[in-house]
Amino acid sequence: MGLGREASGDMAERTETSKAEWEIARLVRPRLFPHEGAVLRSALRALFEAQPEVRRQMVIRAYTAGELSIGKTAEMMGVSHERMKEILTEGGAGIHLGPRTVDEVLRDAENA
């Protein structure tokens, strides 16, 4: 019996993960990068330079989910608080003017 779509998709994902792990190891072992995190950081920097919309969407979604404050999103985007509010509004995110619960206060403190 053949593999179903889900099973073959899982296998393809594992194969891509294995390939990525192999490539990362080939960058770290000969000390082209000091550690795996440095490879990932460099790859993300290149991704965000090539596709700034990806970073914008990531930050908007994290803000909307309550994972980031406006200050942190502005810092990540390299813009002022006011410009960040504009970016969030343009992206369809509502602006949170302050925490509404104790949990939100604590989460804001963690994310600041």
C-alpha positions in Angstrom: 0.0 0.0 0.0 1.4 3.5 -0.9 2.0 6.4 1.3 -0.8 8.8 1.9 -0.4 12.5 1.2 0.1 13.2 4.9 2.7 10.5 5.4 4.6 11.5 2.3 4.5 15.1 3.3 5.9 14.2 6.7 8.7 12.2 5.0 9.5 15.1 2.8 9.7 17.4 5.8 12.0 15.0 7.6 14.2 14.8 4.6 14.4 18.6 4.3 15.2 18.8 8.0 17.9 16.2 7.7 19.4 18.1 4.7 19.3 21.3 6.7 20.9 19.7 9.7 23.7 18.2 7.5 24.3 21.6 5.8 24.5 23.3 9.2 26.9 20.8 10.5 29.1 21.3 7.4 29.3 25.0 8.3 30.0 24.6 12.0 32.5 21.7 12.0 35.1 23.4 9.9 34.4 26.5 12.0 33.0 28.6 9.2 30.4 29.6 12.0 31.0 29.3 15.7 27.8 27.4 16.4 24.4 26.4 14.9 22.7 29.5 16.3 25.1 31.7 14.4 24.1 29.9 11.2 20.5 30.3 11.9 20.9 34.0 12.8 22.8 34.7 9.6 20.2 32.8 7.5 17.4 34.8 9.1 19.2 38.1 8.5 19.6 37.2 4.8 15.9 36.2 4.6 14.7 39.4 6.2 16.9 41.5 3.9 15.7 39.7 0.8 12.0 39.6 1.9 11.3 42.4 4.4 7.6 41.6 4.2 8.3 38.3 6.0 9.7 40.1 9.0 6.9 42.6 9.0 4.2 39.8 9.0 6.1 37.9 11.7 6.2 40.9 14.0 2.6 41.9 13.3 1.4 38.4 14.1 3.5 38.2 17.3 2.1 41.6 18.4 -1.5 40.5 17.6 -1.0 37.3 19.6 0.2 39.4 22.6 3.8 38.0 22.4 5.4 41.4 21.8 4.9 45.0 23.0 4.8 47.9 20.6 8.2 48.9 21.9 9.7 45.5 21.1 8.1 45.4 17.7 9.4 48.9 16.9 12.9 47.8 18.1 12.8 44.6 15.9 11.6 46.6 12.9 14.1 49.5 13.5 11.4 52.2 13.5 9.9 54.6 16.0 6.9 53.8 18.2 4.7 56.0 16.1 5.8 54.4 12.8 5.2 51.0 14.4 1.7 51.9 15.2 1.2 52.9 11.6 2.7 49.6 10.4 0.4 47.6 12.8 -2.7 49.5 11.6 -1.7 49.0 8.0 -1.3 45.3 8.7 -4.8 45.1 10.2 -3.7 44.8 13.8 -5.5 46.6 16.5 -3.4 48.8 18.8 -3.3 47.7 22.4 -3.3 50.8 24.6 -2.4 49.0 27.7 -2.9 45.7 29.6 -6.4 44.8 30.5 -5.6 42.0 33.0 -2.9 41.1 35.5 -1.8 38.3 33.1 -1.3 40.9 30.4 0.7 43.1 32.7 3.0 40.1 33.6 3.3 39.1 29.9 4.1 42.7 28.9 6.8 42.7 31.6 8.3 39.5 30.3 8.2 40.7 26.7 9.7 44.2 27.4 
